[in-house]
Amino acid sequence: MRVLPDRFWQKVHLWKDTPKWEWEDWRWQIRNRIKNLNSLSSVLGVDLSHLKDVESVFRVGTTPYYLSLVRDFKNLNDPILMQILPSNKEIDPVIQEGGELDPFNEEILSPVEGLTHRYPDRVLIRSTSFCSVYCRHCMRKRIFLEDERGRSYLDFEKMFSYIQENKQIKEVILSGGDPLTLPNKKLDFILSRLQRIDHIHTVRIGSRELVVNPYRFMDEGLLEILERNDKVWLITHFNHPDEITDVVKKAVKNILSTGVPVLNQTVLLKGINDNVETIEKLLRGLLQVKIKPYYLFYCDPTKGVLHFRTDIKKGVEILEKLRGRLSGIGIPTYAVDLPGGLGKVPLQPEYIVEETDRFITFRNFEGKIVKIQN
Ligand SMILES: *Cc1c(COP(=O)(O)O)cnc(C)c1O
């Protein structure tokens, strides 16, 4: 875990006079986010004029907190900076060939505007097109092309009617954009409505605020809402050990105190985390702050993110090296989301060496061979 120095933000000229109480207010973080290339360029002290064309297609945004995690502003290969700084590769027609804006047909598999029903027992709600940070590797990068706005109360009511009528639905996934950028009042409305639908057992909030704006969870109002709505799980999105800070640890403690479990999804990203050392450090860091690693994803075939793709087998290779060396509760499932909305499939290292009618031969994590009766 990374322990940030006291008033670590004051090393950046723009925030040198920002008092602690303002910096630690999640609303201040969103209000004062860096929204364009010009401001990013002046904070970094780096000329970014060669990236103007990308910005006109895929917008730019980061919270001051997340940007301040960058260790050296002059190092454009910093793993945090690579997730927020646009690249000309995003709009390179050769590199992005074969990518799609909606590879999983989320819009087509929508019986109601904003709601995707892919698996029988769970639905996904796209609650807003706003994020406080626009991750360059976003699988839903098409929202960068829309206006930044949340859905209306009426939109939500239509989705709730659908859920109410379809009793096979047991779980609702609130996704976005980032649902935790919504004001408490709207979030409370959504969660309370879902709380009252008996056949809904689980409400999963998919949010990156814990990574990019952990002060969201210092808001007593939100904690009270989470406490009252007892179906909620939080799925967050850490990609690199540099993101796991003492501020995050404090935030997780607050979340767990409301009874909400915290799980993590990581995306395997070329040049950012696609090696054993980084993933091991990430998974250990997550365990240290009590977050359970859930999925490690192969990077999705979304137009604008293909330059982050690794070999598909890379994830299997990495997890194979970690098995036996890292606590079992720290090992996520490596998964590939199939194009066309066909669902996620897990990929595992192969531990069965041979199988006959009578015997199965296994190898363990050290390569030792064991034969047992079938
Ligand atoms: C990923 C996803 C889910 C959840 O899948 P799990 O394997 O349960 O995490 C549900 N619906 C949609 C549309 C998804 O993309």
The ligand as a MOL file (V3000), in Angstrom:
LIG
                    3D

  0  0  0     0  0            999 V3000
M  V30 BEGIN CTAB
M  V30 COUNTS 15 15 0 0 0
M  V30 BEGIN ATOM
M  V30 1 C -20.5560 -8.5350 -17.1310 0
M  V30 2 C -22.0150 -8.4580 -17.2420 0
M  V30 3 C -22.8270 -9.0260 -16.2690 0
M  V30 4 C -22.2680 -9.6970 -15.0190 0
M  V30 5 O -21.5800 -10.8620 -15.2410 0
M  V30 6 P -20.9520 -11.6500 -13.9930 0
M  V30 7 O -20.2150 -12.7980 -14.5940 0
M  V30 8 O -22.0980 -12.0490 -13.1120 0
M  V30 9 O -20.0430 -10.7030 -13.2640 0
M  V30 10 C -24.1910 -8.9640 -16.4280 0
M  V30 11 N -24.7450 -8.3670 -17.5080 0
M  V30 12 C -23.9970 -7.7930 -18.4690 0
M  V30 13 C -24.6690 -7.1620 -19.6320 0
M  V30 14 C -22.5970 -7.8170 -18.3690 0
M  V30 15 O -21.8430 -7.2400 -19.3120 0
M  V30 END ATOM
M  V30 BEGIN BOND
M  V30 1 1 1 2
M  V30 2 1 2 3
M  V30 3 2 2 14
M  V30 4 1 3 4
M  V30 5 2 3 10
M  V30 6 1 4 5
M  V30 7 1 5 6
M  V30 8 2 6 7
M  V30 9 1 6 8
M  V30 10 1 6 9
M  V30 11 1 10 11
M  V30 12 2 11 12
M  V30 13 1 12 13
M  V30 14 1 12 14
M  V30 15 1 14 15
M  V30 END BOND
M  V30 END CTAB
M  END
